[in-house]
Amino acid sequence: MAKKQQAKQPPAQGRKPTHRLYRVVGDGKLATWTPIGAAWPNKDGMGFSIQLDAIPREGRVMLRVITEKTDGGQQ
């Protein structure tokens, strides 16, 4: 019998995400960046595990490296 998984699970083995996902609407300095999830590399380095907290219906999804200084997602 398969185990039921919770909707939100932290990264495996306590690893912290290395990337943040944003929904971006607009262009340039007028763009609105909304955080919608996180990603971290798989152990084999061939892909990413992605956790989405929201699924955007419009705009585009941007995957950005997490840095110390962020300004509303715009880096």
DOROVEX-191150 format. One record per atom (N, C-alpha, C): residue in one letter; atom name; residue number from 1; x, y, z. Coordinates in nm, 2 decimals, m for minus. Layout:
residues N
   code   site   pos        u        v        w
      A     CA   NUM        X        Y        Z
...
END
This chain:
residues 75
   code   site   pos        u        v        w
      M      N     1     0.08    m0.12     0.00
      M     CA     1     0.00     0.00     0.00
      M      C     1     0.09     0.12     0.00
      A      N     2     0.06     0.22    m0.09
      A     CA     2     0.15     0.34    m0.10
      A      C     2     0.12     0.44     0.01
      K      N     3     0.22     0.50     0.06
      K     CA     3     0.21     0.60     0.17
      K      C     3     0.15     0.73     0.11
      K      N     4     0.06     0.79     0.19
      K     CA     4     0.00     0.92     0.15
      K      C     4     0.10     1.03     0.17
      Q      N     5     0.13     1.11     0.07
      Q     CA     5     0.23     1.22     0.09
      Q      C     5     0.16     1.35     0.12
      Q      N     6     0.22     1.43     0.21
      Q     CA     6     0.16     1.56     0.24
      Q      C     6     0.18     1.65     0.12
      A      N     7     0.09     1.76     0.11
      A     CA     7     0.10     1.85     0.00
      A      C     7     0.23     1.92     0.00
      K      N     8     0.28     1.97     0.11
      K     CA     8     0.41     2.04     0.11
      K      C     8     0.51     1.96     0.19
      Q      N     9     0.62     1.93     0.13
      Q     CA     9     0.73     1.86     0.20
      Q      C     9     0.85     1.94     0.19
      P      N    10     0.93     1.95     0.29
      P     CA    10     1.06     2.02     0.28
      P      C    10     1.16     1.94     0.20
      P      N    11     1.26     2.01     0.15
      P     CA    11     1.36     1.93     0.07
      P      C    11     1.42     1.81     0.14
      A      N    12     1.45     1.71     0.06
      A     CA    12     1.49     1.58     0.12
      A      C    12     1.62     1.60     0.20
      Q      N    13     1.63     1.53     0.31
      Q     CA    13     1.75     1.53     0.40
      Q      C    13     1.79     1.66     0.45
      G      N    14     1.70     1.76     0.47
      G     CA    14     1.73     1.89     0.52
      G      C    14     1.81     1.98     0.43
      R      N    15     1.82     1.94     0.30
      R     CA    15     1.89     2.03     0.21
      R      C    15     1.81     2.15     0.19
      K      N    16     1.88     2.27     0.18
      K     CA    16     1.81     2.40     0.15
      K      C    16     1.80     2.42     0.00
      P      N    17     1.69     2.48    m0.04
      P     CA    17     1.68     2.51    m0.18
      P      C    17     1.79     2.61    m0.23
      T      N    18     1.84     2.59    m0.35
      T     CA    18     1.94     2.67    m0.41
      T      C    18     1.88     2.77    m0.51
      H      N    19     1.76     2.75    m0.55
      H     CA    19     1.69     2.84    m0.65
      H      C    19     1.55     2.88    m0.60
      R      N    20     1.51     2.99    m0.64
      R     CA    20     1.37     3.03    m0.61
      R      C    20     1.29     3.05    m0.74
      L      N    21     1.17     3.01    m0.74
      L     CA    21     1.08     3.02    m0.86
      L      C    21     0.99     3.15    m0.84
      Y      N    22     0.98     3.23    m0.94
      Y     CA    22     0.89     3.35    m0.94
      Y      C    22     0.80     3.35    m1.05
      R      N    23     0.68     3.40    m1.03
      R     CA    23     0.59     3.44    m1.14
      R      C    23     0.62     3.58    m1.18
      V      N    24     0.64     3.61    m1.30
      V     CA    24     0.68     3.74    m1.35
      V      C    24     0.58     3.79    m1.45
      V      N    25     0.52     3.90    m1.42
      V     CA    25     0.42     3.96    m1.51
      V      C    25     0.48     4.10    m1.55
      G      N    26     0.49     4.13    m1.68
      G     CA    26     0.54     4.25    m1.73
      G      C    26     0.69     4.24    m1.77
      D      N    27     0.74     4.35    m1.81
      D     CA    27     0.88     4.35    m1.86
      D      C    27     0.96     4.46    m1.79
      G      N    28     1.09     4.44    m1.78
      G     CA    28     1.18     4.54    m1.73
      G      C    28     1.16     4.59    m1.59
      K      N    29     1.17     4.72    m1.57
      K     CA    29     1.16     4.77    m1.43
      K      C    29     1.01     4.77    m1.39
      L      N    30     0.92     4.75    m1.48
      L     CA    30     0.78     4.75    m1.45
      L      C    30     0.72     4.61    m1.42
      A      N    31     0.81     4.51    m1.43
      A     CA    31     0.77     4.37    m1.40
      A      C    31     0.74     4.35    m1.25
      T      N    32     0.64     4.27    m1.23
      T     CA    32     0.61     4.23    m1.09
      T      C    32     0.65     4.08    m1.07
      W      N    33     0.74     4.06    m0.97
      W     CA    33     0.79     3.93    m0.94
      W      C    33     0.72     3.88    m0.81
      T      N    34     0.66     3.76    m0.82
      T     CA    34     0.59     3.70    m0.70
      T      C    34     0.66     3.56    m0.68
      P      N    35     0.71     3.54    m0.56
      P     CA    35     0.77     3.41    m0.53
      P      C    35     0.66     3.30    m0.53
      I      N    36     0.69     3.19    m0.59
      I     CA    36     0.59     3.08    m0.60
      I      C    36     0.64     2.94    m0.56
      G      N    37     0.77     2.94    m0.53
      G     CA    37     0.83     2.81    m0.50
      G      C    37     0.98     2.81    m0.49
      A      N    38     1.03     2.69    m0.48
      A     CA    38     1.18     2.67    m0.47
      A      C    38     1.23     2.55    m0.54
      A      N    39     1.36     2.54    m0.57
      A     CA    39     1.42     2.42    m0.63
      A      C    39     1.55     2.40    m0.58
      W      N    40     1.59     2.27    m0.58
      W     CA    40     1.73     2.23    m0.54
      W      C    40     1.77     2.12    m0.63
      P      N    41     1.91     2.11    m0.65
      P     CA    41     1.96     2.01    m0.74
      P      C    41     1.94     1.87    m0.69
      N      N    42     1.92     1.77    m0.78
      N     CA    42     1.91     1.63    m0.74
      N      C    42     2.06     1.58    m0.71
      K      N    43     2.07     1.48    m0.63
      K     CA    43     2.20     1.43    m0.59
      K      C    43     2.29     1.39    m0.71
      D      N    44     2.23     1.35    m0.82
      D     CA    44     2.31     1.31    m0.94
      D      C    44     2.35     1.43    m1.02
      G      N    45     2.30     1.55    m0.99
      G     CA    45     2.33     1.67    m1.06
      G      C    45     2.27     1.68    m1.20
      M      N    46     2.18     1.59    m1.23
      M     CA    46     2.12     1.59    m1.37
      M      C    46     1.98     1.66    m1.37
      G      N    47     1.94     1.72    m1.26
      G     CA    47     1.80     1.78    m1.27
      G      C    47     1.78     1.85    m1.13
      F      N    48     1.66     1.90    m1.12
      F     CA    48     1.62     1.97    m1.00
      F      C    48     1.49     1.91    m0.94
      S      N    49     1.47     1.92    m0.81
      S     CA    49     1.34     1.89    m0.74
      S      C    49     1.28     2.03    m0.73
      I      N    50     1.15     2.04    m0.76
      I     CA    50     1.08     2.16    m0.76
      I      C    50     0.96     2.15    m0.67
      Q      N    51     0.95     2.25    m0.58
      Q     CA    51     0.83     2.26    m0.49
      Q      C    51     0.76     2.39    m0.53
      L      N    52     0.63     2.37    m0.57
      L     CA    52     0.55     2.49    m0.61
      L      C    52     0.45     2.52    m0.50
      D      N    53     0.44     2.64    m0.46
      D     CA    53     0.34     2.68    m0.36
      D      C    53     0.22     2.74    m0.43
      A      N    54     0.24     2.78    m0.56
      A     CA    54     0.13     2.83    m0.64
      A      C    54     0.16     2.79    m0.79
      I      N    55     0.06     2.78    m0.87
      I     CA    55     0.07     2.76    m1.01
      I      C    55     0.01     2.88    m1.08
      P      N    56     0.10     2.96    m1.15
      P     CA    56     0.05     3.08    m1.22
      P      C    56    m0.03     3.05    m1.34
      R      N    57    m0.14     3.13    m1.36
      R     CA    57    m0.22     3.11    m1.48
      R      C    57    m0.18     3.21    m1.59
      E      N    58    m0.10     3.31    m1.56
      E     CA    58    m0.05     3.40    m1.66
      E      C    58     0.09     3.45    m1.62
      G      N    59     0.15     3.52    m1.71
      G     CA    59     0.29     3.56    m1.68
      G      C    59     0.39     3.44    m1.72
      R      N    60     0.51     3.45    m1.67
      R     CA    60     0.61     3.35    m1.70
      R      C    60     0.67     3.31    m1.57
      V      N    61     0.73     3.19    m1.57
      V     CA    61     0.80     3.14    m1.45
      V      C    61     0.95     3.16    m1.47
      M      N    62     1.01     3.22    m1.37
      M     CA    62     1.16     3.24    m1.37
      M      C    62     1.22     3.16    m1.26
      L      N    63     1.33     3.09    m1.29
      L     CA    63     1.41     3.02    m1.19
      L      C    63     1.54     3.09    m1.17
      R      N    64     1.56     3.14    m1.04
      R     CA    64     1.67     3.22    m1.01
      R      C    64     1.75     3.16    m0.90
      V      N    65     1.88     3.17    m0.90
      V     CA    65     1.97     3.13    m0.79
      V      C    65     1.94     3.22    m0.67
      I      N    66     1.93     3.16    m0.56
      I     CA    66     1.91     3.23    m0.43
      I      C    66     2.04     3.30    m0.39
      T      N    67     2.03     3.43    m0.37
      T     CA    67     2.15     3.51    m0.33
      T      C    67     2.12     3.57    m0.20
      E      N    68     2.22     3.63    m0.13
      E     CA    68     2.20     3.69     0.00
      E      C    68     2.11     3.81    m0.01
      K      N    69     2.13     3.89    m0.11
      K     CA    69     2.05     4.01    m0.13
      K      C    69     1.95     3.99    m0.24
      T      N    70     1.82     4.00    m0.21
      T     CA    70     1.71     4.00    m0.31
      T      C    70     1.62     4.12    m0.28
      D      N    71     1.57     4.17    m0.39
      D     CA    71     1.48     4.28    m0.39
      D      C    71     1.35     4.25    m0.46
      G      N    72     1.26     4.18    m0.38
      G     CA    72     1.14     4.14    m0.44
      G      C    72     1.15     4.04    m0.55
      G      N    73     1.26     3.96    m0.55
      G     CA    73     1.28     3.86    m0.66
      G      C    73     1.37     3.91    m0.77
      Q      N    74     1.38     4.04    m0.78
      Q     CA    74     1.47     4.10    m0.89
      Q      C    74     1.61     4.10    m0.84
      Q      N    75     1.70     4.03    m0.91
      Q     CA    75     1.84     4.03    m0.87
      Q      C    75     1.93     4.09    m0.97
END
